[in-house]
Amino acid sequence: MADRVTVIGWDGSPLTAAARGALSAATLVAGAAHHLGLPEVPERAERVRLGSVDLAARRIAGHRGTAVVLADGDPGFFGVVRTLRAPEHGLEVEVVPAVSSVAAAFARAGMPWDDARVVVAHTRTLRRAVNVCRAHPKVAVLTSPGAGPAELALLLEGVHRTFVICEALGTEREQVTVLTSDKAADHTWRDPNVVISIGGSGPTGGGWLMGPDPGPVRGWGLPPEAYEDDTAPTPGRTPELRAAQLARLGPRVGDLVWDIGTGSGAFAAEAARFGAAVIAVDADPAACARAEAAARRSGVQLQVVGGRAPYVLERLPEPDVVRVGGGGADVVAACADRRPERIVTHAGTRDEAEAAAAALAAGGYAVECVLLQSVDLDPDTWSERARSVAFLVAGRRPAP
């Protein structure tokens, strides 16, 4: 095992005395090509090109001597330190950090970033990174080849954002470009780069918590008056049913939720408060307006699409989970064809519930059916004020 491992962050500025001292004593130096070309790297030291950090960690673990790993920015922030410290390598490291690329990007933009989401985009995580940009007003994206500004912009189709694209930060080739997201695919961008995605509205940081503020609303399964003027519970719109649907779907950060037949927008707004991106669909323009109003009151972002399902679904991006609030078994079947992980719907009669369950089963989903009954009581007289009965039908795609 290496006698000593020092991880040095580099942001293009001159190395600190501590970093220079560690490099001068190094017998092995690992880093990218531009790191290994630094004049402070000793000629006598073994040089390891940093491709796979895991492979480099194994090489360092077997080295007898003093090792240095060079990395861009702050190596403890979405960097190499996590892999080097993994139990299978057994490496104890000292870290000499530099300014992270995210901090540098926001500094170039002249913006605070304690209220930002930060995501890493690889080809396998690009879609989830895009969904975070859909859902949140300020996101920093650490990109990679094949998952850069152009790819982000193409997958954001239908959602307007402003991009601040910071290329080659800290080098002579550094360039900062501000443009709308629909123009990003028209350019070729140099790696590495950081994209700041700005747009929409939402709660801003309150100066006490890293990341987005939790917002003004507490709890979920809120009563109808939180979303619409007519406070009388209607079939399929009760808070109890909504809470059960949320529990079955489990929306989370990085997900894309479809809310088909959004109605008041209550489900869409509450799903968005879990951090998911949400597309609310309804054929009724008044319902679309109510969904937008619900989003404003809840401090979340929704993409509202007017149109009739199942036809309107063809142009929507792939969902992770889906709520079908209207349209019956045909819409359930159309959603199942898109292979989301989970689908939930409700029905007022047994025949409707059986048809929805059959559509889910035909699509290869494991089906759950529950009869939900809720009774609203007057707390003074304990007499019944309203009663709602609905069939909850949920489908879960089996793990591959």
Backbone hydrogen bonds, N-H to C=O, Kabsch-Sander energy under -0.5 kcal/mol:
donor,donor_aa,acceptor,acceptor_aa,energy
2,A,60,I,-0.7
3,D,65,G,-2.8
4,R,65,G,-1.0
5,V,92,E,-0.6
6,T,67,A,-2.3
7,V,94,E,-3.5
8,I,6,T,-0.6
8,I,69,V,-3.1
9,G,7,V,-0.5
9,G,96,V,-3.4
10,W,71,A,-2.0
20,R,16,T,-2.7
21,G,17,A,-2.5
22,A,18,A,-2.0
23,L,19,A,-2.2
24,S,20,R,-2.3
25,A,21,G,-1.1
26,A,23,L,-1.3
27,T,66,T,-3.2
28,L,66,T,-1.6
29,V,46,E,-3.2
30,A,68,V,-2.8
31,G,48,V,-2.1
35,H,32,A,-0.7
36,L,32,A,-2.5
37,G,33,A,-1.1
38,L,35,H,-1.9
41,V,38,L,-1.7
45,A,42,P,-0.8
46,E,27,T,-2.6
48,V,29,V,-2.7
49,R,47,R,-0.5
50,L,31,G,-2.5
51,G,49,R,-1.2
53,V,51,G,-0.7
56,A,52,S,-2.1
57,A,53,V,-2.5
58,R,54,D,-1.8
59,R,55,L,-2.0
60,I,56,A,-2.6
61,A,57,A,-2.5
62,G,58,R,-1.4
63,H,60,I,-1.5
65,G,63,H,-0.8
67,A,4,R,-3.1
67,A,65,G,-0.5
68,V,28,L,-2.4
69,V,6,T,-2.7
70,L,30,A,-3.2
71,A,8,I,-2.4
73,G,10,W,-2.4
77,F,74,D,-2.0
78,F,76,G,-0.7
81,V,75,P,-2.1
82,R,79,G,-0.6
84,L,80,V,-2.4
85,R,81,V,-2.1
86,A,83,T,-1.4
89,H,86,A,-2.0
90,G,86,A,-1.4
91,L,84,L,-0.8
93,V,91,L,-0.5
94,E,5,V,-2.3
96,V,7,V,-3.3
98,A,73,G,-0.8
104,A,100,S,-2.6
105,A,101,S,-2.3
106,F,102,V,-2.4
107,A,103,A,-2.0
108,R,104,A,-2.5
109,A,105,A,-1.8
110,G,106,F,-0.8
110,G,107,A,-0.7
111,M,106,F,-2.5
116,A,113,W,-1.4
117,R,138,K,-2.3
119,V,140,A,-2.7
121,A,142,L,-2.9
122,H,120,V,-0.6
125,T,122,H,-0.6
126,L,122,H,-1.2
129,A,125,T,-2.2
130,V,126,L,-2.5
131,N,127,R,-1.9
132,V,128,R,-1.7
133,C,129,A,-1.8
134,R,130,V,-2.0
135,A,131,N,-1.8
136,H,132,V,-1.8
139,V,197,S,-2.1
140,A,117,R,-3.0
141,V,139,V,-0.5
141,V,195,V,-3.4
142,L,119,V,-2.9
142,L,140,A,-0.6
143,T,141,V,-0.9
143,T,193,N,-1.4
144,S,147,A,-0.9
147,A,144,S,-2.7
152,L,148,G,-2.4
153,A,149,P,-2.4
154,L,150,A,-2.2
155,L,151,E,-1.9
156,L,152,L,-1.2
157,E,154,L,-1.0
159,V,156,L,-2.6
162,T,198,I,-3.3
163,F,179,L,-3.2
164,V,196,I,-2.3
165,I,163,F,-0.6
165,I,177,T,-3.1
166,C,164,V,-0.6
166,C,194,V,-2.9
167,E,165,I,-0.7
167,E,175,Q,-3.1
168,A,192,P,-2.8
171,T,168,A,-1.7
174,E,171,T,-1.5
175,Q,167,E,-1.7
177,T,165,I,-2.4
179,L,163,F,-2.2
181,S,161,R,-3.2
183,K,180,T,-2.1
184,A,180,T,-0.5
184,A,181,S,-1.0
186,D,183,K,-1.5
187,H,184,A,-1.4
194,V,166,C,-2.2
195,V,141,V,-2.3
196,I,164,V,-2.6
196,I,194,V,-0.5
197,S,139,V,-3.4
197,S,195,V,-0.6
198,I,162,T,-2.8
198,I,196,I,-0.6
199,G,137,P,-1.9
211,G,114,D,-3.2
226,A,223,P,-2.0
227,Y,224,P,-2.3
228,E,224,P,-2.1
231,T,229,D,-0.9
237,R,234,T,-2.5
242,R,238,T,-2.4
243,A,239,P,-2.7
244,A,240,E,-1.8
245,Q,241,L,-2.4
246,L,242,R,-2.5
247,A,243,A,-2.1
248,R,244,A,-1.9
249,L,245,Q,-2.2
250,G,246,L,-3.0
254,G,275,G,-0.6
255,D,252,R,-2.2
257,V,277,A,-3.2
258,W,321,V,-1.9
259,D,279,I,-2.6
260,I,258,W,-0.6
260,I,323,R,-2.9
261,G,259,D,-0.6
261,G,281,V,-2.4
262,T,281,V,-2.0
265,G,262,T,-2.1
269,A,265,G,-2.6
270,E,266,A,-2.1
271,A,267,F,-2.6
272,A,268,A,-2.1
273,R,269,A,-1.4
274,F,271,A,-1.2
275,G,272,A,-2.0
276,A,271,A,-1.1
277,A,255,D,-2.6
279,I,257,V,-2.9
280,A,278,V,-0.6
280,A,303,Q,-2.2
281,V,259,D,-2.8
281,V,279,I,-0.5
282,D,305,V,-1.7
288,C,284,D,-2.0
289,A,285,P,-2.1
290,R,286,A,-2.1
291,A,287,A,-2.3
292,E,288,C,-2.1
293,A,289,A,-2.1
294,A,290,R,-2.5
295,A,291,A,-2.1
296,R,292,E,-2.0
297,R,293,A,-2.3
298,S,294,A,-1.8
299,G,295,A,-1.0
299,G,296,R,-0.6
300,V,295,A,-2.2
303,Q,278,V,-2.3
304,V,302,L,-0.7
305,V,280,A,-3.1
305,V,303,Q,-0.5
307,G,282,D,-1.6
309,A,307,G,-0.5
312,V,308,R,-1.9
313,L,310,P,-0.9
314,E,311,Y,-1.1
315,R,312,V,-0.9
316,L,313,L,-1.6
320,D,256,L,-3.1
321,V,256,L,-1.4
322,V,342,R,-2.0
323,R,258,W,-2.7
324,V,344,V,-2.8
325,G,260,I,-3.9
325,G,323,R,-0.7
326,G,260,I,-0.6
331,V,327,G,-0.6
331,V,328,G,-0.6
332,V,328,G,-1.8
333,A,329,A,-2.7
334,A,330,D,-2.0
335,C,331,V,-2.4
336,A,332,V,-2.4
337,D,333,A,-1.7
338,R,335,C,-1.4
339,R,336,A,-1.6
341,E,320,D,-2.3
342,R,320,D,-1.2
343,I,395,G,-2.3
344,V,322,V,-2.2
345,T,393,V,-2.8
346,H,324,V,-0.6
347,A,391,F,-2.0
353,A,349,T,-2.1
354,E,350,R,-2.9
355,A,351,D,-2.1
356,A,352,E,-2.2
357,A,353,A,-2.6
358,A,354,E,-2.4
359,A,355,A,-2.0
360,L,356,A,-2.0
361,A,357,A,-2.7
362,A,358,A,-2.5
363,G,359,A,-1.1
364,G,361,A,-1.6
365,Y,360,L,-2.2
366,A,396,R,-2.7
368,E,394,A,-2.9
370,V,392,L,-2.5
372,L,370,V,-0.7
372,L,390,A,-3.1
374,S,388,S,-2.7
376,D,386,A,-3.0
377,L,375,V,-0.5
378,D,383,S,-2.7
382,W,378,D,-3.1
385,R,376,D,-3.7
386,A,376,D,-1.4
388,S,374,S,-2.8
390,A,372,L,-2.6
391,F,347,A,-3.1
392,L,370,V,-3.7
392,L,390,A,-0.5
393,V,345,T,-2.5
393,V,391,F,-0.6
394,A,368,E,-2.8
395,G,343,I,-3.4
396,R,366,A,-2.4
397,R,341,E,-3.1
